[in-house]
Amino acid sequence: MLSRASPALGVYGAGLDDLGGLRIDTVAVDAGEGCVEPRPAAVRAGRYPLAEPLYAYTTRSALRRGPVARYFATVIERAPQLAGYPGVVPPQEREAGA
């Protein structure tokens, strides 16, 4: 557990507003316009500079295999529902098709 390791650093989904009682100290970052906390609104607005999009990559040859093809088909089909999971900050509508 990170809280028992000193010093420790962990990464978590910025969309996690409710951490189920876990105590996490977040890092506010100043990118020149004052400190910004890692909150969903700040991530969506592009104001939290440490936020990164999540990408999934595969090769064409792997995509021809059944399990890989089914996995990516499921992810694409269920993207709107997956975006609502804890820790996920959904993309803006204009980004969703990119």
Protein Blocks (a to p, Z undefined) as FASTA:
>chain_A
ZZlpccddddddfklmbgghpacddddddehiapadddfklmmnopamkbccddddddfk
lmmpmklmmmmmmmmmmmmmmmmpghiacddfklmmZZ
